[in-house]
Amino acid sequence: MAQPKKLQDFLVDAKVPRAWRDRVPLVTGDGRILWVVGWRLGEAAKVTPGTKRVLILKFEPRPGS
């Protein structure tokens, strides 16, 4: 089981440029971060052998952004 990490610490460790950090989209549910879009999937959202249902999300940035 992965250790929880603060979002700010994750972004710094992943070397996300400071100017981008406020613009990284997040998908959340039940008070947890499920997906840091473009960087990493949260532990709570990973598909496992016990997973019964999945939701597929696709991120498409707007042109010019």
N, CA, C and O atoms as a CHARMM CRD file, in Angstrom:
* protein
*
  260
    1    1 MET  N      0.84600  -1.17200   0.00000 PROA 1      0.00000
    2    1 MET  CA     0.00000   0.00000   0.00000 PROA 1      0.00000
    3    1 MET  C      0.89900   1.24500   0.00000 PROA 1      0.00000
    4    1 MET  O      1.82300   1.35100   0.80600 PROA 1      0.00000
    5    2 ALA  N      0.62800   2.14800  -0.87700 PROA 2      0.00000
    6    2 ALA  CA     1.43900   3.37000  -0.99100 PROA 2      0.00000
    7    2 ALA  C      1.13800   4.32800   0.15300 PROA 2      0.00000
    8    2 ALA  O      0.01200   4.39700   0.64400 PROA 2      0.00000
    9    3 GLN  N      2.14900   5.05600   0.56300 PROA 3      0.00000
   10    3 GLN  CA     1.98500   6.05600   1.60900 PROA 3      0.00000
   11    3 GLN  C      1.29700   7.29100   1.03400 PROA 3      0.00000
   12    3 GLN  O      1.60100   7.69700  -0.08800 PROA 3      0.00000
   13    4 PRO  N      0.37100   7.89500   1.78600 PROA 4      0.00000
   14    4 PRO  CA    -0.25200   9.14200   1.32000 PROA 4      0.00000
   15    4 PRO  C      0.80200  10.24700   1.21400 PROA 4      0.00000
   16    4 PRO  O      1.77800  10.27300   1.96500 PROA 4      0.00000
   17    5 LYS  N      0.58400  11.14000   0.28100 PROA 5      0.00000
   18    5 LYS  CA     1.50500  12.24800   0.08200 PROA 5      0.00000
   19    5 LYS  C      0.68400  13.49700  -0.19200 PROA 5      0.00000
   20    5 LYS  O     -0.32200  13.43700  -0.90000 PROA 5      0.00000
   21    6 LYS  N      1.10200  14.61800   0.35900 PROA 6      0.00000
   22    6 LYS  CA     0.41400  15.87500   0.08700 PROA 6      0.00000
   23    6 LYS  C      0.56400  16.20900  -1.39100 PROA 6      0.00000
   24    6 LYS  O      1.59200  15.92300  -2.00600 PROA 6      0.00000
   25    7 LEU  N     -0.48100  16.82200  -1.95200 PROA 7      0.00000
   26    7 LEU  CA    -0.45400  17.16800  -3.36800 PROA 7      0.00000
   27    7 LEU  C      0.73900  18.06500  -3.69000 PROA 7      0.00000
   28    7 LEU  O      1.42500  17.84300  -4.68700 PROA 7      0.00000
   29    8 GLN  N      0.99000  19.06100  -2.87100 PROA 8      0.00000
   30    8 GLN  CA     2.12800  19.96500  -3.11500 PROA 8      0.00000
   31    8 GLN  C      3.43700  19.18700  -3.15300 PROA 8      0.00000
   32    8 GLN  O      4.27500  19.42900  -4.02200 PROA 8      0.00000
   33    9 ASP  N      3.61800  18.27000  -2.23400 PROA 9      0.00000
   34    9 ASP  CA     4.84700  17.46300  -2.21700 PROA 9      0.00000
   35    9 ASP  C      4.95100  16.60000  -3.47500 PROA 9      0.00000
   36    9 ASP  O      6.02800  16.46300  -4.05500 PROA 9      0.00000
   37   10 PHE  N      3.82600  16.02500  -3.89000 PROA 10     0.00000
   38   10 PHE  CA     3.84000  15.22000  -5.11100 PROA 10     0.00000
   39   10 PHE  C      4.25500  16.07000  -6.31200 PROA 10     0.00000
   40   10 PHE  O      5.10300  15.65400  -7.10200 PROA 10     0.00000
   41   11 LEU  N      3.66400  17.25100  -6.45100 PROA 11     0.00000
   42   11 LEU  CA     3.96500  18.10600  -7.59900 PROA 11     0.00000
   43   11 LEU  C      5.43300  18.52600  -7.61500 PROA 11     0.00000
   44   11 LEU  O      6.05300  18.57600  -8.67700 PROA 11     0.00000
   45   12 VAL  N      5.98100  18.82400  -6.45500 PROA 12     0.00000
   46   12 VAL  CA     7.40100  19.19500  -6.37100 PROA 12     0.00000
   47   12 VAL  C      8.26800  17.98800  -6.72700 PROA 12     0.00000
   48   12 VAL  O      9.19400  18.10800  -7.52900 PROA 12     0.00000
   49   13 ASP  N      7.97600  16.82900  -6.13800 PROA 13     0.00000
   50   13 ASP  CA     8.76300  15.61600  -6.40500 PROA 13     0.00000
   51   13 ASP  C      8.68700  15.19800  -7.87400 PROA 13     0.00000
   52   13 ASP  O      9.65400  14.66600  -8.42100 PROA 13     0.00000
   53   14 ALA  N      7.52300  15.44100  -8.52000 PROA 14     0.00000
   54   14 ALA  CA     7.34700  15.09100  -9.93100 PROA 14     0.00000
   55   14 ALA  C      7.93700  16.16000 -10.85200 PROA 14     0.00000
   56   14 ALA  O      7.88800  16.04000 -12.07600 PROA 14     0.00000
   57   15 LYS  N      8.49200  17.20000 -10.24500 PROA 15     0.00000
   58   15 LYS  CA     9.12000  18.29500 -10.99500 PROA 15     0.00000
   59   15 LYS  C      8.14700  19.00700 -11.93500 PROA 15     0.00000
   60   15 LYS  O      8.50600  19.42400 -13.03600 PROA 15     0.00000
   61   16 VAL  N      6.89200  19.13500 -11.45800 PROA 16     0.00000
   62   16 VAL  CA     5.91400  19.91900 -12.20600 PROA 16     0.00000
   63   16 VAL  C      6.31400  21.38400 -12.03700 PROA 16     0.00000
   64   16 VAL  O      6.44200  21.85900 -10.90900 PROA 16     0.00000
   65   17 PRO  N      6.51200  22.10300 -13.13400 PROA 17     0.00000
   66   17 PRO  CA     6.91800  23.51000 -13.01300 PROA 17     0.00000
   67   17 PRO  C      5.94400  24.30600 -12.14200 PROA 17     0.00000
   68   17 PRO  O      4.72900  24.11900 -12.21800 PROA 17     0.00000
   69   18 ARG  N      6.48900  25.17800 -11.33000 PROA 18     0.00000
   70   18 ARG  CA     5.68500  25.97000 -10.38900 PROA 18     0.00000
   71   18 ARG  C      4.53800  26.68600 -11.10700 PROA 18     0.00000
   72   18 ARG  O      3.42400  26.74400 -10.58600 PROA 18     0.00000
   73   19 ALA  N      4.79800  27.22800 -12.28800 PROA 19     0.00000
   74   19 ALA  CA     3.77700  27.97500 -13.02700 PROA 19     0.00000
   75   19 ALA  C      2.60900  27.08800 -13.46000 PROA 19     0.00000
   76   19 ALA  O      1.51500  27.59700 -13.70200 PROA 19     0.00000
   77   20 TRP  N      2.81600  25.78400 -13.56300 PROA 20     0.00000
   78   20 TRP  CA     1.75600  24.86600 -13.99200 PROA 20     0.00000
   79   20 TRP  C      0.92100  24.33500 -12.83300 PROA 20     0.00000
   80   20 TRP  O     -0.20300  23.88000 -13.04600 PROA 20     0.00000
   81   21 ARG  N      1.43900  24.38400 -11.63100 PROA 21     0.00000
   82   21 ARG  CA     0.82300  23.66400 -10.49800 PROA 21     0.00000
   83   21 ARG  C     -0.62100  24.05200 -10.21800 PROA 21     0.00000
   84   21 ARG  O     -1.42200  23.18700  -9.86500 PROA 21     0.00000
   85   22 ASP  N     -0.97800  25.31400 -10.36200 PROA 22     0.00000
   86   22 ASP  CA    -2.36300  25.72800 -10.11500 PROA 22     0.00000
   87   22 ASP  C     -3.28800  25.37400 -11.26600 PROA 22     0.00000
   88   22 ASP  O     -4.50300  25.53900 -11.16200 PROA 22     0.00000
   89   23 ARG  N     -2.71700  24.88500 -12.37100 PROA 23     0.00000
   90   23 ARG  CA    -3.51700  24.58200 -13.55700 PROA 23     0.00000
   91   23 ARG  C     -3.66700  23.08600 -13.81500 PROA 23     0.00000
   92   23 ARG  O     -4.35900  22.69400 -14.75400 PROA 23     0.00000
   93   24 VAL  N     -3.03900  22.25000 -13.00800 PROA 24     0.00000
   94   24 VAL  CA    -3.14100  20.79600 -13.20400 PROA 24     0.00000
   95   24 VAL  C     -4.53500  20.34800 -12.76400 PROA 24     0.00000
   96   24 VAL  O     -4.90400  20.53300 -11.60400 PROA 24     0.00000
   97   25 PRO  N     -5.31600  19.75600 -13.68200 PROA 25     0.00000
   98   25 PRO  CA    -6.66300  19.30200 -13.30900 PROA 25     0.00000
   99   25 PRO  C     -6.60000  18.12400 -12.33600 PROA 25     0.00000
  100   25 PRO  O     -5.69500  17.29100 -12.40200 PROA 25     0.00000
  101   26 LEU  N     -7.57100  18.07500 -11.44300 PROA 26     0.00000
  102   26 LEU  CA    -7.69500  16.98100 -10.47900 PROA 26     0.00000
  103   26 LEU  C     -9.06900  16.34900 -10.60300 PROA 26     0.00000
  104   26 LEU  O    -10.05500  17.04200 -10.85400 PROA 26     0.00000
  105   27 VAL  N     -9.13600  15.03700 -10.42900 PROA 27     0.00000
  106   27 VAL  CA   -10.40400  14.32500 -10.31800 PROA 27     0.00000
  107   27 VAL  C    -10.44300  13.81000  -8.88500 PROA 27     0.00000
  108   27 VAL  O     -9.52400  13.12600  -8.43400 PROA 27     0.00000
  109   28 THR  N    -11.51900  14.14900  -8.17300 PROA 28     0.00000
  110   28 THR  CA   -11.62400  13.76100  -6.76900 PROA 28     0.00000
  111   28 THR  C    -12.93400  13.01700  -6.51400 PROA 28     0.00000
  112   28 THR  O    -13.88600  13.11700  -7.28700 PROA 28     0.00000
  113   29 GLY  N    -12.95600  12.28200  -5.42900 PROA 29     0.00000
  114   29 GLY  CA   -14.15900  11.58500  -5.00100 PROA 29     0.00000
  115   29 GLY  C    -13.99700  11.11700  -3.57400 PROA 29     0.00000
  116   29 GLY  O    -12.91500  10.67800  -3.18400 PROA 29     0.00000
  117   30 ASP  N    -15.04900  11.20400  -2.79500 PROA 30     0.00000
  118   30 ASP  CA   -15.01900  10.80000  -1.37900 PROA 30     0.00000
  119   30 ASP  C    -13.88200  11.48100  -0.62600 PROA 30     0.00000
  120   30 ASP  O    -13.28300  10.88300   0.26800 PROA 30     0.00000
  121   31 GLY  N    -13.58000  12.73000  -0.98400 PROA 31     0.00000
  122   31 GLY  CA   -12.54400  13.48700  -0.27800 PROA 31     0.00000
  123   31 GLY  C    -11.12000  13.06800  -0.60500 PROA 31     0.00000
  124   31 GLY  O    -10.17700  13.45900   0.08300 PROA 31     0.00000
  125   32 ARG  N    -10.96400  12.26100  -1.67100 PROA 32     0.00000
  126   32 ARG  CA    -9.62700  11.80100  -2.05600 PROA 32     0.00000
  127   32 ARG  C     -9.32100  12.22100  -3.48600 PROA 32     0.00000
  128   32 ARG  O    -10.22700  12.38300  -4.30500 PROA 32     0.00000
  129   33 ILE  N     -8.05300  12.39300  -3.77500 PROA 33     0.00000
  130   33 ILE  CA    -7.63100  12.66100  -5.14300 PROA 33     0.00000
  131   33 ILE  C     -7.53800  11.32400  -5.86400 PROA 33     0.00000
  132   33 ILE  O     -6.80100  10.43100  -5.44700 PROA 33     0.00000
  133   34 LEU  N     -8.29900  11.19700  -6.95700 PROA 34     0.00000
  134   34 LEU  CA    -8.32000   9.96300  -7.72400 PROA 34     0.00000
  135   34 LEU  C     -7.37200  10.02100  -8.91500 PROA 34     0.00000
  136   34 LEU  O     -6.84500   8.99500  -9.34700 PROA 34     0.00000
  137   35 TRP  N     -7.15600  11.22700  -9.44600 PROA 35     0.00000
  138   35 TRP  CA    -6.30700  11.36100 -10.62300 PROA 35     0.00000
  139   35 TRP  C     -5.72600  12.76300 -10.66300 PROA 35     0.00000
  140   35 TRP  O     -6.46100  13.75000 -10.64200 PROA 35     0.00000
  141   36 VAL  N     -4.41100  12.84700 -10.72000 PROA 36     0.00000
  142   36 VAL  CA    -3.72500  14.10100 -11.01000 PROA 36     0.00000
  143   36 VAL  C     -3.51000  14.01900 -12.52200 PROA 36     0.00000
  144   36 VAL  O     -2.57100  13.37800 -12.99400 PROA 36     0.00000
  145   37 VAL  N     -4.39300  14.67700 -13.27000 PROA 37     0.00000
  146   37 VAL  CA    -4.46200  14.51600 -14.72200 PROA 37     0.00000
  147   37 VAL  C     -3.11100  14.80300 -15.37200 PROA 37     0.00000
  148   37 VAL  O     -2.49600  15.85000 -15.16800 PROA 37     0.00000
  149   38 GLY  N     -2.68400  13.82900 -16.16000 PROA 38     0.00000
  150   38 GLY  CA    -1.42700  13.95000 -16.87400 PROA 38     0.00000
  151   38 GLY  C     -0.21000  13.50900 -16.08900 PROA 38     0.00000
  152   38 GLY  O      0.89300  13.46200 -16.63300 PROA 38     0.00000
  153   39 TRP  N     -0.39400  13.18000 -14.80600 PROA 39     0.00000
  154   39 TRP  CA     0.75600  12.83500 -13.97500 PROA 39     0.00000
  155   39 TRP  C      0.62600  11.47600 -13.30800 PROA 39     0.00000
  156   39 TRP  O      1.51400  10.63500 -13.45100 PROA 39     0.00000
  157   40 ARG  N     -0.47200  11.24100 -12.57800 PROA 40     0.00000
  158   40 ARG  CA    -0.55800   9.97000 -11.85500 PROA 40     0.00000
  159   40 ARG  C     -1.99900   9.67500 -11.42600 PROA 40     0.00000
  160   40 ARG  O     -2.78700  10.58100 -11.15800 PROA 40     0.00000
  161   41 LEU  N     -2.31300   8.38400 -11.37100 PROA 41     0.00000
  162   41 LEU  CA    -3.58400   7.89300 -10.86500 PROA 41     0.00000
  163   41 LEU  C     -3.44000   7.64900  -9.37100 PROA 41     0.00000
  164   41 LEU  O     -2.42400   7.11900  -8.92200 PROA 41     0.00000
  165   42 GLY  N     -4.45200   8.03200  -8.59900 PROA 42     0.00000
  166   42 GLY  CA    -4.42400   7.80400  -7.16100 PROA 42     0.00000
  167   42 GLY  C     -4.64100   6.34700  -6.81800 PROA 42     0.00000
  168   42 GLY  O     -5.27300   5.61600  -7.58000 PROA 42     0.00000
  169   43 GLU  N     -4.12700   5.92100  -5.68400 PROA 43     0.00000
  170   43 GLU  CA    -4.26200   4.52600  -5.25200 PROA 43     0.00000
  171   43 GLU  C     -5.72300   4.09400  -5.18900 PROA 43     0.00000
  172   43 GLU  O     -6.04300   2.96100  -5.54900 PROA 43     0.00000
  173   44 ALA  N     -6.61500   4.97600  -4.73800 PROA 44     0.00000
  174   44 ALA  CA    -8.02900   4.62200  -4.58300 PROA 44     0.00000
  175   44 ALA  C     -8.71900   4.37600  -5.91900 PROA 44     0.00000
  176   44 ALA  O     -9.79400   3.77700  -5.95000 PROA 44     0.00000
  177   45 ALA  N     -8.12600   4.82600  -7.02200 PROA 45     0.00000
  178   45 ALA  CA    -8.76100   4.69300  -8.33300 PROA 45     0.00000
  179   45 ALA  C     -8.17200   3.57300  -9.17900 PROA 45     0.00000
  180   45 ALA  O     -8.63600   3.33100 -10.29300 PROA 45     0.00000
  181   46 LYS  N     -7.17400   2.89900  -8.67600 PROA 46     0.00000
  182   46 LYS  CA    -6.53400   1.84400  -9.46900 PROA 46     0.00000
  183   46 LYS  C     -7.44700   0.62400  -9.60300 PROA 46     0.00000
  184   46 LYS  O     -8.14700   0.23800  -8.66700 PROA 46     0.00000
  185   47 VAL  N     -7.41700   0.04000 -10.78500 PROA 47     0.00000
  186   47 VAL  CA    -8.20300  -1.17900 -11.04300 PROA 47     0.00000
  187   47 VAL  C     -7.42700  -2.36500 -10.47100 PROA 47     0.00000
  188   47 VAL  O     -6.23900  -2.53200 -10.74600 PROA 47     0.00000
  189   48 THR  N     -8.10100  -3.17000  -9.68500 PROA 48     0.00000
  190   48 THR  CA    -7.50300  -4.34000  -9.04200 PROA 48     0.00000
  191   48 THR  C     -8.32000  -5.58000  -9.40700 PROA 48     0.00000
  192   48 THR  O     -9.38500  -5.45400 -10.01200 PROA 48     0.00000
  193   49 PRO  N     -7.84500  -6.77000  -9.05300 PROA 49     0.00000
  194   49 PRO  CA    -8.64900  -7.97400  -9.32100 PROA 49     0.00000
  195   49 PRO  C    -10.02600  -7.93500  -8.66000 PROA 49     0.00000
  196   49 PRO  O    -10.94700  -8.60500  -9.12700 PROA 49     0.00000
  197   50 GLY  N    -10.18200  -7.16600  -7.58800 PROA 50     0.00000
  198   50 GLY  CA   -11.47000  -7.06800  -6.90100 PROA 50     0.00000
  199   50 GLY  C    -12.38200  -5.97500  -7.43900 PROA 50     0.00000
  200   50 GLY  O    -13.49600  -5.80900  -6.94200 PROA 50     0.00000
  201   51 THR  N    -11.94100  -5.23700  -8.43000 PROA 51     0.00000
  202   51 THR  CA   -12.74000  -4.15100  -8.99500 PROA 51     0.00000
  203   51 THR  C    -13.96500  -4.70800  -9.71100 PROA 51     0.00000
  204   51 THR  O    -13.85800  -5.63700 -10.51100 PROA 51     0.00000
  205   52 LYS  N    -15.13000  -4.13200  -9.41700 PROA 52     0.00000
  206   52 LYS  CA   -16.36700  -4.60300 -10.03100 PROA 52     0.00000
  207   52 LYS  C    -16.87000  -3.67300 -11.13600 PROA 52     0.00000
  208   52 LYS  O    -17.50400  -4.12400 -12.09000 PROA 52     0.00000
  209   53 ARG  N    -16.58300  -2.37200 -11.00400 PROA 53     0.00000
  210   53 ARG  CA   -17.02600  -1.41300 -12.02000 PROA 53     0.00000
  211   53 ARG  C    -15.89400  -0.42600 -12.28000 PROA 53     0.00000
  212   53 ARG  O    -15.08900  -0.13400 -11.39700 PROA 53     0.00000
  213   54 VAL  N    -15.85000   0.07700 -13.50000 PROA 54     0.00000
  214   54 VAL  CA   -14.85500   1.08600 -13.84800 PROA 54     0.00000
  215   54 VAL  C    -15.54000   2.24700 -14.56400 PROA 54     0.00000
  216   54 VAL  O    -16.57900   2.08000 -15.20200 PROA 54     0.00000
  217   55 LEU  N    -14.94600   3.39900 -14.44500 PROA 55     0.00000
  218   55 LEU  CA   -15.37300   4.59200 -15.16800 PROA 55     0.00000
  219   55 LEU  C    -14.16100   5.04700 -15.95300 PROA 55     0.00000
  220   55 LEU  O    -13.09500   5.27300 -15.38200 PROA 55     0.00000
  221   56 ILE  N    -14.31700   5.18100 -17.24900 PROA 56     0.00000
  222   56 ILE  CA   -13.21300   5.61300 -18.08800 PROA 56     0.00000
  223   56 ILE  C    -13.35500   7.10000 -18.34900 PROA 56     0.00000
  224   56 ILE  O    -14.36700   7.55500 -18.88000 PROA 56     0.00000
  225   57 LEU  N    -12.33200   7.85300 -17.97200 PROA 57     0.00000
  226   57 LEU  CA   -12.29800   9.29600 -18.20600 PROA 57     0.00000
  227   57 LEU  C    -11.18400   9.59300 -19.18200 PROA 57     0.00000
  228   57 LEU  O    -10.12100   8.97300 -19.14000 PROA 57     0.00000
  229   58 LYS  N    -11.43300  10.54100 -20.05700 PROA 58     0.00000
  230   58 LYS  CA   -10.41500  10.95800 -21.01700 PROA 58     0.00000
  231   58 LYS  C    -10.29600  12.46500 -20.92600 PROA 58     0.00000
  232   58 LYS  O    -11.29900  13.17800 -20.94700 PROA 58     0.00000
  233   59 PHE  N     -9.07400  12.94400 -20.82400 PROA 59     0.00000
  234   59 PHE  CA    -8.82500  14.38500 -20.74700 PROA 59     0.00000
  235   59 PHE  C     -8.33900  14.87100 -22.08800 PROA 59     0.00000
  236   59 PHE  O     -7.37000  14.34500 -22.63700 PROA 59     0.00000
  237   60 GLU  N     -9.01000  15.87200 -22.61500 PROA 60     0.00000
  238   60 GLU  CA    -8.58700  16.49300 -23.86100 PROA 60     0.00000
  239   60 GLU  C     -8.42300  17.98800 -23.61500 PROA 60     0.00000
  240   60 GLU  O     -9.40700  18.69700 -23.40700 PROA 60     0.00000
  241   61 PRO  N     -7.17200  18.47000 -23.63900 PROA 61     0.00000
  242   61 PRO  CA    -6.97800  19.90400 -23.40900 PROA 61     0.00000
  243   61 PRO  C     -7.61300  20.72300 -24.53100 PROA 61     0.00000
  244   61 PRO  O     -7.70200  20.28000 -25.67600 PROA 61     0.00000
  245   62 ARG  N     -8.04400  21.90900 -24.17500 PROA 62     0.00000
  246   62 ARG  CA    -8.59700  22.81800 -25.18100 PROA 62     0.00000
  247   62 ARG  C     -7.48800  23.29000 -26.10800 PROA 62     0.00000
  248   62 ARG  O     -6.37000  23.52800 -25.65300 PROA 62     0.00000
  249   63 PRO  N     -7.76800  23.42700 -27.37700 PROA 63     0.00000
  250   63 PRO  CA    -6.74600  23.93200 -28.29200 PROA 63     0.00000
  251   63 PRO  C     -6.25000  25.30800 -27.84600 PROA 63     0.00000
  252   63 PRO  O     -7.04100  26.18200 -27.49000 PROA 63     0.00000
  253   64 GLY  N     -4.94600  25.48100 -27.87300 PROA 64     0.00000
  254   64 GLY  CA    -4.35200  26.76000 -27.50300 PROA 64     0.00000
  255   64 GLY  C     -4.13500  26.94300 -26.01300 PROA 64     0.00000
  256   64 GLY  O     -3.71100  28.01200 -25.57600 PROA 64     0.00000
  257   65 SER  N     -4.42300  25.90400 -25.21900 PROA 65     0.00000
  258   65 SER  CA    -4.21000  26.07100 -23.77200 PROA 65     0.00000
  259   65 SER  C     -3.02100  25.27700 -23.30600 PROA 65     0.00000
  260   65 SER  O     -2.69200  25.29700 -22.12000 PROA 65     0.00000
